[in-house]
Amino acid sequence: LVLSLAWLGPALGGEDEDEEVIEEEEKEKKEDEVLSDEIKEEDNVLVLHEHNFARVLSEHQLLLVEFYAPWCGHCQQLAPAFAQAATELRNESSPARLGKVDATAQTALATEFGITSYPTLKLFRDGNRTHPLEYTGRMDSRGIVLWMQRRAGPSATLLQDTDTTAAFIDSQDLVAIGFFKDLKGEAAQAFFEVAAEMVDLTFGVAEAAELFQAYGLSADTVCLFKKFDEKQTNFPVDSARGLDTAELMRLLRIHSLQLVMEFTKETSNQIFGAKIPHHMLLFLNKSSTEQLSLRDGFRAAAGGFRGEVLFVVVDVTGHGADVLPFFGMTAADAPTLRLVRMENNRKYQMEQDDFSESAIRTFIQAVLDGKVKPHLLSAEPPEDWDTRPVKVLVGKTFEQVAFDETKNVFVKFYAPWCPHCQAMEAAWEELAERYKDREDIVIAEMDSTANELENITIHGYPTLHYFPAGPGRKMVEYKSTRDVETFSKFLENGGTLPEEPP
């Protein structure tokens, strides 16, 4: 498992057109298309085309449009949630409506709005078709409804007295309130934008002088009120620069998390949604009272690294059991500590586990300062690793094989569960069989889920790299067709594909 991907789960996103098989009949326009501005609906979703698009825009103040392709798997997955959201908004008499466009049939609309992947969702406001807003919410019915509600009405509740404000703060575990001297000023307007975007957080806004005084404020400030950790966190608005929406969203996400999170199915999206660059993990068995007591030192160390390092407790007998293979661990290894640099999944391990506050702080700072080398996974090399046509590499043997100056080494980095890797397995075996008697060419493979390399990060599977003979530790990534003949042309031409004649 790749931590940053496995914990988040597959995101519902765009699907490139050139990756899909488009049936010929779906590319052709329907000859019987009605050339009128009549508006039809399917499950409360407006069916849009070139001839009714302008009319629909003129009739609806807020219109969220899904540009889809009938063959797109992601679009098919989204369709029920999109219809449910459309029904909920319709039932609550919201000014927001949902519509859909078959972008493979309505090519003029697809071109006008720059649609290159599916599904793409765009919000049209007040009939303006020149600057639609990209949809940034969750791809589920609740996420769509919340996102549209924040744009249909006030994104923050106006608070006018101390009693109402106190009740508002007490109503949720987490609320953000913007205190502004001028609610029509630029800072307040930027705050409303943030509130519209962050639909999972409840927002209020206040300008009354008595409220500034009640919460100890003298200037424009955004305050986050929590029923955990510190009760009130203030983010003053810079008088010179104003309110930076991106920075405020980042701070709110970071401080919305508990100082120490427990990794569960419910918290995983929060943990990764904050996009904190490092995660410090305490693996323990929650059934052990002795191991549970280690959380005290772990928590004490967390305060000084907020925003830079997220502290997470992982129960090796609970939801955390699924991530143990990523660390090359079993439940028997608990209690233990690991730090992960999220941008490249590099893992760092103490020479000897020390769960005291001072030791944890010292270790983290040493990693941040670049004074600790990553802990690299490596399986043990199989006894017959070099007897078959495809040589089996592991972390411990990679360097000596791949950078052998007398060999041209072609390596497949794969994951055992990857269907694309499985699909090209036969071609890779055939290629190795073809070159098994060549002393200067090695065909190899490495399981990247069980082996890691210090200077090579694998981001997808399969990844193919060619390491040419000679000095210099050169590496060439292969990005062409994955079949035996193309592989052979690449090898015979010294690590590049020959130019094809026109």
Backbone hydrogen bonds, N-H to C=O, Kabsch-Sander energy under -0.5 kcal/mol:
donor,donor_aa,acceptor,acceptor_aa,energy
3,L,1,L,-0.6
5,L,2,V,-0.9
6,A,2,V,-4.2
7,W,3,L,-2.5
9,G,5,L,-2.4
13,G,11,A,-0.8
15,E,118,Y,-1.2
17,E,116,T,-0.9
19,E,16,D,-1.5
20,E,17,E,-1.8
22,I,20,E,-0.8
23,E,21,V,-0.7
26,E,23,E,-1.2
27,K,23,E,-0.8
27,K,24,E,-1.0
28,E,24,E,-0.8
33,E,30,K,-1.5
35,L,33,E,-0.6
36,S,34,V,-1.7
40,K,38,E,-0.6
40,K,47,V,-0.7
42,E,45,V,-2.5
45,V,42,E,-1.6
46,L,44,N,-0.5
46,L,98,L,-2.6
47,V,40,K,-3.0
48,L,46,L,-0.7
48,L,100,K,-2.7
52,N,49,H,-1.0
53,F,49,H,-1.4
56,V,52,N,-2.4
57,L,53,F,-2.3
58,S,54,A,-1.9
59,E,55,R,-1.3
60,H,56,V,-1.2
62,L,95,P,-1.0
63,L,124,F,-2.5
64,L,97,R,-2.6
65,V,63,L,-0.6
65,V,122,K,-3.2
66,E,99,G,-2.5
67,F,65,V,-0.6
67,F,120,T,-3.1
68,Y,66,E,-0.7
68,Y,101,V,-2.6
72,C,69,A,-1.6
76,Q,72,C,-2.1
77,Q,73,G,-2.0
78,L,74,H,-2.0
79,A,75,C,-1.9
82,F,78,L,-2.5
83,A,79,A,-2.3
84,Q,80,P,-2.3
85,A,81,A,-2.5
86,A,82,F,-2.1
87,T,83,A,-2.1
88,E,84,Q,-2.4
89,L,85,A,-2.4
90,R,86,A,-1.9
91,N,87,T,-2.6
92,E,88,E,-1.5
93,S,90,R,-1.4
94,S,89,L,-2.3
97,R,62,L,-2.4
99,G,64,L,-2.8
100,K,46,L,-2.6
101,V,66,E,-2.9
102,D,48,L,-0.5
103,A,68,Y,-2.1
103,A,101,V,-1.3
104,T,68,Y,-0.6
105,A,102,D,-1.2
106,Q,102,D,-2.9
107,T,105,A,-1.2
110,A,106,Q,-2.1
111,T,107,T,-2.4
112,E,108,A,-2.4
113,F,109,L,-2.1
114,G,111,T,-1.2
115,I,110,A,-2.8
116,T,114,G,-0.6
118,Y,15,E,-1.2
120,T,67,F,-1.9
122,K,65,V,-2.2
123,L,133,L,-3.4
124,F,63,L,-3.0
124,F,122,K,-0.5
126,D,61,Q,-3.1
127,G,60,H,-0.5
128,N,125,R,-2.0
129,R,127,G,-0.6
133,L,123,L,-2.8
135,Y,121,L,-2.1
140,D,138,R,-1.1
144,I,140,D,-2.4
145,V,141,S,-2.4
146,L,142,R,-2.6
147,W,143,G,-2.2
148,M,144,I,-2.2
149,Q,145,V,-2.7
150,R,146,L,-2.2
151,R,147,W,-0.8
152,A,148,M,-1.4
153,G,149,Q,-2.0
157,T,203,F,-2.2
159,L,205,V,-3.0
165,T,161,D,-2.1
166,A,162,T,-2.6
167,A,163,D,-2.2
168,F,164,T,-2.2
169,I,165,T,-2.4
170,D,166,A,-1.9
171,S,167,A,-0.9
171,S,168,F,-0.6
172,Q,169,I,-0.8
175,V,225,F,-2.0
176,A,202,T,-2.6
177,I,223,C,-2.7
178,G,204,G,-2.3
179,F,177,I,-0.6
179,F,221,T,-3.2
180,F,178,G,-0.7
180,F,206,A,-2.7
185,G,182,D,-1.6
189,Q,185,G,-2.1
190,A,186,E,-2.3
191,F,187,A,-1.9
192,F,188,A,-2.2
193,E,189,Q,-1.5
194,V,190,A,-1.9
195,A,191,F,-2.5
196,A,192,F,-1.9
197,E,193,E,-1.4
198,M,194,V,-2.6
199,V,197,E,-1.6
201,L,198,M,-1.5
202,T,174,L,-0.7
204,G,176,A,-2.6
205,V,157,T,-2.7
206,A,178,G,-2.8
207,E,159,L,-0.5
211,L,208,A,-0.9
212,F,208,A,-1.5
213,Q,209,A,-2.1
214,A,210,E,-2.2
215,Y,211,L,-1.6
216,G,213,Q,-1.4
217,L,212,F,-3.2
221,T,179,F,-1.9
222,V,235,F,-2.1
223,C,177,I,-2.9
223,C,221,T,-0.5
224,L,233,T,-2.8
225,F,175,V,-3.0
225,F,223,C,-0.6
226,K,231,K,-2.4
227,K,173,D,-1.7
233,T,224,L,-2.4
235,F,222,V,-2.8
237,V,220,D,-2.4
238,D,242,G,-0.8
242,G,238,D,-2.3
244,D,242,G,-0.6
245,T,243,L,-0.7
248,L,244,D,-2.5
249,M,245,T,-2.5
250,R,246,A,-2.0
251,L,247,E,-2.4
252,L,248,L,-2.7
253,R,249,M,-2.2
254,I,250,R,-2.3
255,H,251,L,-2.7
256,S,252,L,-1.1
257,L,253,R,-0.6
257,L,254,I,-1.0
261,M,311,F,-2.6
263,F,261,M,-0.5
263,F,313,V,-2.7
264,T,262,E,-0.8
268,S,264,T,-1.3
271,I,267,T,-2.6
272,F,268,S,-1.9
273,G,269,N,-2.2
274,A,270,Q,-1.4
275,K,272,F,-0.9
278,H,308,E,-0.9
279,H,340,V,-2.2
280,M,310,L,-2.8
281,L,279,H,-0.6
281,L,338,R,-3.5
282,L,312,V,-2.5
283,F,281,L,-0.6
283,F,336,T,-2.7
284,L,282,L,-0.5
284,L,314,V,-2.4
286,K,284,L,-0.7
288,S,285,N,-2.2
289,T,287,S,-0.6
292,L,288,S,-2.2
293,S,289,T,-1.4
294,L,291,Q,-1.5
295,R,292,L,-1.7
296,D,293,S,-1.2
298,F,294,L,-1.5
299,R,295,R,-2.8
300,A,296,D,-2.2
301,A,297,G,-1.4
302,A,298,F,-0.7
302,A,299,R,-1.0
303,G,299,R,-0.7
305,F,302,A,-1.9
306,R,303,G,-1.0
308,E,305,F,-1.9
309,V,305,F,-2.9
310,L,278,H,-2.9
311,F,259,L,-0.7
311,F,309,V,-0.5
312,V,280,M,-2.8
312,V,310,L,-0.5
313,V,261,M,-3.2
314,V,282,L,-2.8
315,D,313,V,-0.5
316,V,284,L,-2.3
316,V,314,V,-0.7
318,G,315,D,-1.4
320,G,315,D,-1.0
321,A,318,G,-1.7
322,D,319,H,-1.2
323,V,320,G,-1.3
324,L,320,G,-0.5
324,L,321,A,-0.9
326,F,323,V,-0.7
327,F,323,V,-0.8
327,F,324,L,-1.2
328,G,325,P,-1.3
329,M,324,L,-2.2
333,D,330,T,-2.0
334,A,331,A,-1.4
336,T,283,F,-1.7
338,R,281,L,-1.9
339,L,348,Y,-2.2
340,V,279,H,-2.7
341,R,346,R,-2.8
342,M,277,P,-2.5
342,M,340,V,-0.7
344,N,341,R,-1.0
345,N,341,R,-1.3
346,R,341,R,-0.9
348,Y,339,L,-2.8
360,I,356,S,-2.3
361,R,357,E,-2.4
362,T,358,S,-2.4
363,F,359,A,-2.4
364,I,360,I,-2.4
365,Q,361,R,-2.4
366,A,362,T,-2.0
367,V,363,F,-2.0
368,L,364,I,-2.7
369,D,365,Q,-1.9
370,G,367,V,-1.7
371,K,366,A,-3.0
372,V,366,A,-0.5
375,H,347,K,-3.8
376,L,374,P,-0.7
385,W,382,P,-1.7
387,T,384,D,-1.6
388,R,384,D,-0.8
391,K,389,P,-0.7
391,K,443,I,-2.7
392,V,385,W,-2.2
393,L,391,K,-0.7
393,L,445,E,-2.8
397,T,394,V,-0.8
398,F,394,V,-1.5
399,E,395,G,-0.5
401,V,397,T,-1.3
401,V,398,F,-0.5
402,A,398,F,-3.0
403,F,399,E,-2.0
404,D,401,V,-1.3
405,E,403,F,-0.6
407,K,404,D,-1.8
408,N,440,D,-3.0
409,V,407,K,-0.6
409,V,467,F,-2.6
410,F,408,N,-0.5
410,F,442,V,-3.0
411,V,409,V,-0.6
411,V,465,H,-3.1
412,K,444,A,-1.9
413,F,411,V,-0.6
413,F,463,T,-3.2
414,Y,412,K,-0.6
414,Y,446,M,-2.3
418,C,415,A,-1.8
422,Q,418,C,-2.1
423,A,419,P,-2.1
424,M,420,H,-1.4
425,E,421,C,-0.5
425,E,422,Q,-0.8
428,W,424,M,-2.2
429,E,425,E,-2.2
430,E,426,A,-2.3
431,L,427,A,-2.4
432,A,428,W,-2.2
433,E,429,E,-2.2
434,R,430,E,-2.0
435,Y,431,L,-1.5
436,K,433,E,-0.7
438,R,435,Y,-1.7
439,E,437,D,-0.7
441,I,438,R,-0.9
442,V,408,N,-2.7
443,I,389,P,-0.5
444,A,410,F,-2.9
444,A,442,V,-0.6
445,E,391,K,-2.2
446,M,412,K,-2.6
447,D,393,L,-0.5
448,S,414,Y,-2.4
448,S,446,M,-0.9
449,T,414,Y,-0.6
450,A,447,D,-1.2
451,N,447,D,-0.8
452,E,377,L,-2.6
453,L,456,I,-0.6
458,I,456,I,-0.5
459,H,457,T,-0.6
463,T,413,F,-2.2
464,L,478,Y,-0.5
465,H,411,V,-2.1
466,Y,476,V,-3.4
467,F,409,V,-3.4
470,G,405,E,-1.5
476,V,466,Y,-2.7
478,Y,464,L,-2.6
479,K,477,E,-0.5
483,D,481,T,-1.2
487,F,483,D,-2.5
488,S,484,V,-2.5
489,K,485,E,-2.2
490,F,486,T,-2.2
491,L,487,F,-2.3
492,E,488,S,-3.1
493,N,489,K,-1.5
494,G,491,L,-1.7
495,G,490,F,-2.6
496,T,490,F,-0.8
